[in-house]
Amino acid sequence: MKRFLIAVAICALPMTASANRAAADACAASLAPEARLIFDATAPSITPTAEIRAVLEEKTRDLVMNGSVSRSSARGSATAAGNCLKHLQ
C-alpha cells in the first residue's frame, strides 16, 4: 500500500507544475497596452519546453519592426509581459 501511494504521488508531480492560463490572463489584464500586445503575440508560442526569453525577443522584435511597439519602451514592455508569460509554463 505504501509503495502504491508513493507511485501515485510521483505520477502526480508533473501535473502540479502545469500551465495556469487563468493566472496568466489575470496578470495580463493589468499590463500597459504595449505590454499586453506583446503578451498576446507571444502567448500562443509558449509551451512547457519553450525558452520564454527567446520567444519574447523574437516576437517583440517583430512588433517593433512593424511599428506596433515603440523601440524606446520595448524592453520594459517585454519584461512586464514576460512576468505574465511565466504562468504559462
LONUSE-328201 format. One record per atom (N, C-alpha, C): residue in three letters; residue number from 1; y, z, x; atom name. Coordinates in Angstrom, 1 decimal. Layout:
// LONUSE-328201
> residu|num|north|up|east|atome
> ALA|NUM|Y|Z|X|CA
...
END
This chain:
// LONUSE-328201
> residu|num|north|up|east|atome
> MET|1|-1.2|0.0|0.8|N
> MET|1|0.0|0.0|0.0|CA
> MET|1|1.3|0.0|0.9|C
> LYS|2|1.2|0.8|1.9|N
> LYS|2|2.4|0.9|2.8|CA
> LYS|2|2.7|-0.5|3.5|C
> ARG|3|1.6|-1.1|3.9|N
> ARG|3|1.8|-2.4|4.6|CA
> ARG|3|2.3|-3.5|3.6|C
> PHE|4|1.9|-3.4|2.3|N
> PHE|4|2.4|-4.3|1.3|CA
> PHE|4|3.9|-4.1|1.1|C
> LEU|5|4.3|-2.9|1.0|N
> LEU|5|5.8|-2.6|0.8|CA
> LEU|5|6.6|-3.1|2.0|C
> ILE|6|6.1|-2.9|3.2|N
> ILE|6|6.8|-3.4|4.4|CA
> ILE|6|6.8|-4.9|4.4|C
> ALA|7|5.8|-5.6|4.0|N
> ALA|7|5.8|-7.1|3.9|CA
> ALA|7|6.8|-7.6|2.9|C
> VAL|8|6.8|-6.9|1.8|N
> VAL|8|7.8|-7.3|0.7|CA
> VAL|8|9.2|-7.1|1.2|C
> ALA|9|9.5|-6.0|1.9|N
> ALA|9|10.8|-5.7|2.4|CA
> ALA|9|11.2|-6.8|3.5|C
> ILE|10|10.3|-7.2|4.3|N
> ILE|10|10.6|-8.2|5.3|CA
> ILE|10|10.9|-9.5|4.7|C
> CYS|11|10.1|-9.9|3.6|N
> CYS|11|10.3|-11.1|2.9|CA
> CYS|11|11.7|-11.2|2.2|C
> ALA|12|12.1|-10.0|1.8|N
> ALA|12|13.4|-9.9|1.0|CA
> ALA|12|14.6|-10.0|1.9|C
> LEU|13|14.5|-9.7|3.2|N
> LEU|13|15.6|-9.7|4.1|CA
> LEU|13|16.4|-10.9|4.1|C
> PRO|14|15.9|-12.1|4.2|N
> PRO|14|16.7|-13.3|4.3|CA
> PRO|14|17.5|-13.6|3.0|C
> MET|15|16.9|-13.1|1.9|N
> MET|15|17.6|-13.3|0.6|CA
> MET|15|18.9|-12.4|0.5|C
> THR|16|18.9|-11.3|1.1|N
> THR|16|20.1|-10.4|1.0|CA
> THR|16|21.2|-11.0|1.9|C
> ALA|17|21.0|-11.9|2.7|N
> ALA|17|22.0|-12.5|3.6|CA
> ALA|17|22.5|-13.8|3.1|C
> SER|18|22.3|-14.1|1.8|N
> SER|18|22.6|-15.4|1.2|CA
> SER|18|24.1|-15.5|0.9|C
> ALA|19|24.5|-16.7|0.7|N
> ALA|19|25.9|-17.0|0.4|CA
> ALA|19|26.4|-16.4|-0.8|C
> ASN|20|27.7|-16.1|-0.8|N
> ASN|20|28.3|-15.4|-2.0|CA
> ASN|20|29.4|-16.3|-2.5|C
> ARG|21|29.2|-17.3|-3.3|N
> ARG|21|30.2|-18.2|-3.8|CA
> ARG|21|31.3|-17.5|-4.6|C
> ALA|22|30.9|-16.5|-5.4|N
> ALA|22|31.9|-15.8|-6.2|CA
> ALA|22|32.9|-15.1|-5.3|C
> ALA|23|32.4|-14.5|-4.2|N
> ALA|23|33.3|-13.8|-3.3|CA
> ALA|23|34.2|-14.8|-2.6|C
> ALA|24|33.7|-15.9|-2.2|N
> ALA|24|34.5|-17.0|-1.5|CA
> ALA|24|35.5|-17.5|-2.5|C
> ASP|25|35.2|-17.7|-3.7|N
> ASP|25|36.2|-18.2|-4.7|CA
> ASP|25|37.3|-17.2|-5.0|C
> ALA|26|36.9|-16.0|-5.1|N
> ALA|26|37.9|-14.9|-5.3|CA
> ALA|26|38.8|-14.8|-4.1|C
> CYS|27|38.3|-14.9|-2.9|N
> CYS|27|39.1|-14.9|-1.7|CA
> CYS|27|40.1|-16.1|-1.7|C
> ALA|28|39.5|-17.2|-2.1|N
> ALA|28|40.3|-18.5|-2.0|CA
> ALA|28|41.4|-18.5|-3.1|C
> ALA|29|41.3|-17.7|-4.1|N
> ALA|29|42.3|-17.7|-5.2|CA
> ALA|29|43.6|-17.1|-4.7|C
> SER|30|43.5|-16.3|-3.7|N
> SER|30|44.7|-15.6|-3.1|CA
> SER|30|45.3|-16.4|-2.0|C
> LEU|31|44.8|-17.6|-1.6|N
> LEU|31|45.3|-18.3|-0.5|CA
> LEU|31|46.6|-19.1|-0.9|C
> ALA|32|47.4|-19.4|0.2|N
> ALA|32|48.5|-20.2|0.0|CA
> ALA|32|48.0|-21.7|-0.3|C
> PRO|33|48.9|-22.5|-0.9|N
> PRO|33|48.4|-23.9|-1.3|CA
> PRO|33|47.8|-24.7|-0.1|C
> GLU|34|48.3|-24.7|1.0|N
> GLU|34|47.7|-25.5|2.1|CA
> GLU|34|46.4|-24.9|2.5|C
> ALA|35|46.3|-23.6|2.6|N
> ALA|35|45.0|-22.9|3.0|CA
> ALA|35|44.0|-23.2|1.9|C
> ARG|36|44.4|-23.2|0.7|N
> ARG|36|43.5|-23.5|-0.4|CA
> ARG|36|43.0|-24.9|-0.4|C
> LEU|37|43.8|-25.8|0.0|N
> LEU|37|43.5|-27.2|0.2|CA
> LEU|37|42.4|-27.4|1.3|C
> ILE|38|42.6|-26.7|2.4|N
> ILE|38|41.7|-26.7|3.5|CA
> ILE|38|40.3|-26.1|3.0|C
> PHE|39|40.4|-25.0|2.3|N
> PHE|39|39.2|-24.3|1.8|CA
> PHE|39|38.4|-25.3|0.9|C
> ASP|40|39.1|-25.9|0.0|N
> ASP|40|38.5|-26.8|-1.0|CA
> ASP|40|37.8|-28.0|-0.2|C
> ALA|41|38.5|-28.5|0.8|N
> ALA|41|38.0|-29.7|1.6|CA
> ALA|41|36.8|-29.3|2.4|C
> THR|42|36.7|-28.0|2.9|N
> THR|42|35.7|-27.6|3.8|CA
> THR|42|34.5|-27.0|3.2|C
> ALA|43|34.7|-26.3|2.1|N
> ALA|43|33.6|-25.5|1.4|CA
> ALA|43|32.3|-26.3|1.2|C
> PRO|44|32.4|-27.6|0.7|N
> PRO|44|31.1|-28.3|0.4|CA
> PRO|44|30.3|-28.5|1.7|C
> SER|45|30.9|-28.5|2.9|N
> SER|45|30.2|-28.8|4.1|CA
> SER|45|29.6|-27.5|4.8|C
> ILE|46|29.9|-26.3|4.2|N
> ILE|46|29.4|-25.1|4.8|CA
> ILE|46|28.0|-24.8|4.3|C
> THR|47|27.1|-24.8|5.2|N
> THR|47|25.7|-24.4|4.9|CA
> THR|47|25.3|-23.2|5.7|C
> PRO|48|24.2|-22.6|5.5|N
> PRO|48|23.8|-21.4|6.2|CA
> PRO|48|23.8|-21.6|7.8|C
> THR|49|23.5|-22.8|8.2|N
> THR|49|23.4|-23.1|9.6|CA
> THR|49|24.7|-23.8|10.2|C
> ALA|50|25.7|-24.1|9.4|N
> ALA|50|26.9|-24.8|9.8|CA
> ALA|50|27.7|-23.9|10.7|C
> GLU|51|28.4|-24.6|11.7|N
> GLU|51|29.3|-23.9|12.5|CA
> GLU|51|30.7|-24.0|11.8|C
> ILE|52|31.1|-22.9|11.2|N
> ILE|52|32.3|-22.9|10.4|CA
> ILE|52|33.5|-23.4|11.1|C
> ARG|53|33.7|-22.9|12.4|N
> ARG|53|34.8|-23.3|13.1|CA
> ARG|53|34.9|-24.8|13.4|C
> ALA|54|33.8|-25.4|13.7|N
> ALA|54|33.7|-26.9|14.0|CA
> ALA|54|34.0|-27.7|12.7|C
> VAL|55|33.4|-27.3|11.6|N
> VAL|55|33.7|-28.0|10.3|CA
> VAL|55|35.1|-27.8|9.9|C
> LEU|56|35.6|-26.6|10.1|N
> LEU|56|37.0|-26.3|9.7|CA
> LEU|56|38.0|-27.1|10.5|C
> GLU|57|37.8|-27.2|11.8|N
> GLU|57|38.6|-28.0|12.7|CA
> GLU|57|38.6|-29.5|12.3|C
> GLU|58|37.4|-30.0|12.0|N
> GLU|58|37.3|-31.4|11.6|CA
> GLU|58|38.1|-31.7|10.3|C
> LYS|59|37.8|-30.9|9.3|N
> LYS|59|38.5|-31.1|8.0|CA
> LYS|59|40.0|-30.9|8.1|C
> THR|60|40.4|-29.9|8.8|N
> THR|60|41.8|-29.6|8.9|CA
> THR|60|42.5|-30.8|9.7|C
> ARG|61|41.9|-31.3|10.7|N
> ARG|61|42.5|-32.4|11.4|CA
> ARG|61|42.6|-33.6|10.5|C
> ASP|62|41.6|-33.9|9.7|N
> ASP|62|41.7|-35.0|8.7|CA
> ASP|62|42.9|-34.8|7.8|C
> LEU|63|43.1|-33.6|7.3|N
> LEU|63|44.1|-33.3|6.3|CA
> LEU|63|45.5|-33.4|7.0|C
> VAL|64|45.6|-33.0|8.3|N
> VAL|64|46.9|-33.1|9.0|CA
> VAL|64|47.2|-34.6|9.2|C
> MET|65|46.2|-35.4|9.6|N
> MET|65|46.4|-36.8|9.8|CA
> MET|65|46.8|-37.6|8.6|C
> ASN|66|46.3|-37.2|7.4|N
> ASN|66|46.7|-37.9|6.2|CA
> ASN|66|47.9|-37.3|5.5|C
> GLY|67|48.5|-36.3|6.2|N
> GLY|67|49.8|-35.7|5.7|CA
> GLY|67|49.7|-34.7|4.6|C
> SER|68|48.5|-34.2|4.3|N
> SER|68|48.3|-33.2|3.2|CA
> SER|68|48.7|-31.8|3.7|C
> VAL|69|48.5|-31.6|5.0|N
> VAL|69|48.8|-30.3|5.6|CA
> VAL|69|49.8|-30.5|6.8|C
> SER|70|50.7|-29.6|6.8|N
> SER|70|51.7|-29.7|7.9|CA
> SER|70|51.1|-29.3|9.2|C
> ARG|71|51.5|-30.0|10.3|N
> ARG|71|50.9|-29.7|11.6|CA
> ARG|71|51.3|-28.3|12.1|C
> SER|72|52.5|-27.9|11.7|N
> SER|72|53.0|-26.6|12.2|CA
> SER|72|52.3|-25.4|11.5|C
> SER|73|51.8|-25.6|10.4|N
> SER|73|51.2|-24.5|9.7|CA
> SER|73|49.7|-24.6|9.6|C
> ALA|74|49.1|-25.7|10.2|N
> ALA|74|47.7|-26.0|10.0|CA
> ALA|74|46.8|-24.8|10.6|C
> ARG|75|47.2|-24.3|11.8|N
> ARG|75|46.3|-23.3|12.4|CA
> ARG|75|46.3|-22.0|11.5|C
> GLY|76|47.4|-21.6|11.0|N
> GLY|76|47.4|-20.4|10.2|CA
> GLY|76|46.7|-20.6|8.9|C
> SER|77|46.9|-21.7|8.3|N
> SER|77|46.2|-22.0|7.0|CA
> SER|77|44.7|-22.1|7.2|C
> ALA|78|44.3|-22.7|8.3|N
> ALA|78|42.9|-22.9|8.6|CA
> ALA|78|42.2|-21.5|8.9|C
> THR|79|43.0|-20.6|9.5|N
> THR|79|42.4|-19.3|9.8|CA
> THR|79|42.2|-18.5|8.5|C
> ALA|80|43.2|-18.6|7.6|N
> ALA|80|43.1|-18.0|6.3|CA
> ALA|80|41.9|-18.5|5.5|C
> ALA|81|41.8|-19.9|5.5|N
> ALA|81|40.7|-20.5|4.8|CA
> ALA|81|39.4|-20.1|5.4|C
> GLY|82|39.3|-20.0|6.7|N
> GLY|82|38.1|-19.7|7.4|CA
> GLY|82|37.6|-18.3|7.0|C
> ASN|83|38.5|-17.3|6.8|N
> ASN|83|38.1|-16.0|6.4|CA
> ASN|83|37.4|-16.0|5.1|C
> CYS|84|37.8|-16.9|4.2|N
> CYS|84|37.2|-17.0|2.9|CA
> CYS|84|35.8|-17.8|3.0|C
> LEU|85|35.8|-18.8|3.9|N
> LEU|85|34.6|-19.6|4.1|CA
> LEU|85|33.4|-18.8|4.6|C
> LYS|86|33.7|-17.7|5.3|N
> LYS|86|32.7|-16.8|5.8|CA
> LYS|86|31.8|-16.3|4.7|C
> HIS|87|32.3|-16.2|3.6|N
> HIS|87|31.5|-15.7|2.4|CA
> HIS|87|30.4|-16.7|2.0|C
> LEU|88|30.6|-17.9|2.4|N
> LEU|88|29.6|-19.0|2.0|CA
> LEU|88|28.4|-19.0|2.9|C
> GLN|89|28.3|-18.3|3.9|N
> GLN|89|27.2|-18.3|4.8|CA
> GLN|89|26.3|-17.1|4.5|C
END
